Amino acid sequence: MERDILEQRLNINRRRFLSRLSLGLGSVALGSLLIPDLFSGIGSDNEADFTPGIPSFAPKAKRVIYMFQDGAPSQLESFDYKPKLREMMGQELPASVRGGQILTGMTAGQKSFPLAGSYYDFKQYGQSGAWVSDLFPYTAKIVDDICIVRSMFTESFNHDPALTFFQTGATQGNRPCMGSWVSYGLGSDNKNLPTFTVLLSKGKGNGQGVYSKLWSNGFLDSIHQGVQLSNSDSPVLYLHDQDGIDKNDRRNMIDNIAALNEIDYKEIGDPEIITKVQQYEMAYRMQTAVPETLDISKESDDTIKMYGPDCLVPGTYAANCLLARKLSENGVRFVQLYHQGWDQHANLPQEMAGQAKDVDQASAALVTDLKQRGLLDETLVIWGGEFGRTNYSQGKLEKNNYGRDHHPRCFSIWMAGGGIKPGVVYGESDDFGYNIVKNPVHVHDFQATVLNQLGLDHTKLTFKNQGRRYRLTDVGGHVVRDIIS
């Protein structure tokens, strides 16, 4: 016991001592509520080139909805039309095209790399004339509202590091994710709701894991961590008071917990104690705000029809898209969706058809819904996975049955709203859909562009940790100006 007390008393440094000097927890808690970024880590030890909560320049987007397709959908069956692959079906991938690329362990031992053309047809749509697969008929209707980027690339060719890289800017864990960086840089737009929320869904295809490190605050204050909503009738657990407890009882309990935290704060001076106070206060306010925000009973029949009947089933992708719109329009800065099941190493024509059906209507409906409500201009919407798929078949090739391995050199995503040019197809791959031949976009370029649309300079949005300044884009990244309106 005495040893524990001694360790607590020693757990203090110069910065913490100065920060607690002449401050009681009451005034600290009040200050943290009136000025949310008062304890954001910025100070003599962590001077930044920006002021938290204030954009570096005028933003074009206020919020982000990111529909991440976990497992990597094939660009060759979605938005990158390659008729030559059909013409050369079954022929060997030229060695000059592959260029000695390192492959995954699943195809590195293959003696043959037979080219596989898409089982599905493509057509041109809209004024842009964008080519879209028959698997995405609803997305085809909104091509003049979106920007298709067909020249994304990354260095990671396995799921976990590639997914982690997209979300955190690094292939290893323990880094802040994009939503946390946005929360840190801009703060809240609605004090009664989390700044950053996460929604999960799963399709019928081969799924890859989604882990909490993807919405972690990393070394940022924990107030910036993503809040995961559950796939149930009550997306926020323990939101309602138990029988016999009213709002006054809850208020008294929080005040008493704050008093206990004051004892710890006086002993230790740890800023994370202030974060806990903020989180308790947020939870209290959410009890009123969340049920109203997530109530879909007042949605019109036309809206339900637009998203499809699955939007009435909690935990489905369609339901999460509708919730994303509601959260976004109520001021949640960053809404992250993950939909699992896109890892088609075999039986791709059948599996991908099911995955596309799960997401196509609701994804397009989200863009249309935001546009009809006058929210698309200020909301950046993103759709895409962690890498692409190979132009050759993994394993045996059959006309109606083939699979595709991971392909990081070239893949497609799309973006809409938030100051992104609509009706644009950006970037180009070669006739084999293997290498980029025009306007390459690296993951760090993508991240820099997202931050730019929110009014954040990716080179200045930094945080000093263990003697080094970190940022989402590490030491790279360029804003893709050609796709900005």
Beta strands, then each sheet from edge to edge (+ up, - down):
strand 1: 63-70
strand 2: 122-125
strand 3: 130-133
strand 4: 146-153
strand 5: 196-202
strand 6: 227-228
strand 7: 334-340
strand 8: 379-384
strand 9: 388-389
strand 10: 406-407
strand 11: 411-416
strand 12: 424-426
strand 13: 428-429
strand 14: 436-438
strand 15: 441-442
strand 16: 463-465
strand 17: 468-470
sheet 1: 6+ 5+ 7+ 1+ 8+ 11- 4+ 12+
sheet 2: 6+ 5+ 7+ 1+ 8+ 11- 4+ 15+
sheet 3: 2+ 3-
sheet 4: 9+ 10-
sheet 5: 13+ 14-
sheet 6: 16+ 17-
end
